[in-house]
Amino acid sequence: MPTDHPTLLACLRWRPAAIGLACSLLWAAASAQTAPSLQPSSGPWDSGAGFHFDLGKKKALKTRQSLSGLACTLNAAQQRICLAAFDEGVEARFATLGKQALIPDAEPVRLRSEDGELDAEGAATDGQMVYITGSHSAKRNSCDSNPDSRHVLRFRLDPATGRALRNPNGSLVDYADTQNLWSVMQAQPGLQAYVGERKCLGSEGAGQNGVNIEGLALQNGRLYFGFRGPALDGAAGVLAVDADALFSGGEVHASLTPLALGPGRGIRDLVAVKTGFLVLAGPDDNDGHKKRSWTISWWDGLHSAATATPKLLATLDLSKVMPRACDKELKPEAITVLAETPKAYQVLVLSDGMCDGGPLAFTLPR
């Protein structure tokens, strides 16, 4: 963000406790002066026959088009192995990222024994454990409560392969499933009004700005949950908790930081980098904001009770991405880092609505 923008600085001084809509508009205008509009450098990457799901043809295609989270690590052979989470069903898949190619594994990874819709929206890993979060939201069209989405899961990775470590009977090693995040959110003053039964998404019509988690990152033993909603006054929140305590029921030392992303945007994913996090942002839960552009910003990760303003790195220009025969729509919802240099981040962005995520590569100037 341009720190010498006089009007923006005046706004920040005038509203030190929170950046309202006017400040968010100024932030967007000021940032747009320096942040580039970037087209992908490559993609959609090839995924061969794609992810296979033992479902009917129509349901299998819908699931392939629902990739919504990605957690990647390097295995002992220095291959980049990623767990892909889907917001349809209860299964995940591993895949290898090669040279402009995503190579899916055939083996299913069942995340829960029940068949209820987990609505998996984010994944993160430190190379030892992998974490997946449900959206914790009400159903979009009916506003019905969805307790099946109120889960956070984790299990151990095999450092040699980068894939799930399994017991002799095939079960996941150190598998854990918690619903504790729901009560943690209910205890947060900035979230509690939006956590409850039948809390409709967005603010249009019957909307109550119900919580909707779409991003997840992990750094220094803490999980960072990014919210698509509520998105209020041009800002959306990141809730950080101690990972081990979340699963054990101990003190999670929760902190909620609102991020100024611009009007009509919420967090669509997060990924940890050496000096903080990259924040993928896009349209929030209001139908009227569907045409908001997608952006990637850098946030230092420091907690602030006041609204923090991440540095806008780029607006994504997706206008020339050509859909393939099996693609439905382009909605970026997952991001991973391919390389990090003093001058740039090389990232891969994957989309809900594209078969196998339709991976697109971008180089972001820092």
URWO-V208743 format. One record per helix or strand of 2 or more residues. SS is the DSSP state (~ for helix, > for strand). FROM is the first residue (numbers start at 1). LEN is the number of residues. Records with the same first field share a line. If there is no record, write none. Layout:
BEGIN
SS = FROM-LEN ; FROM-LEN
END
This chain:
BEGIN
~ = 6-9 ; 21-12 ; 57-8 ; 147-3 ; 180-7 ; 192-3 ; 243-6 ; 287-3 ; 355-3
> = 36-4 ; 42-2 ; 67-8 ; 80-7 ; 91-8 ; 101-4 ; 109-2 ; 120-6 ; 129-6 ; 152-6 ; 176-3 ; 212-8 ; 222-11 ; 235-8 ; 255-6 ; 265-9 ; 276-8 ; 295-5 ; 311-7 ; 331-10 ; 344-9 ; 360-6
END
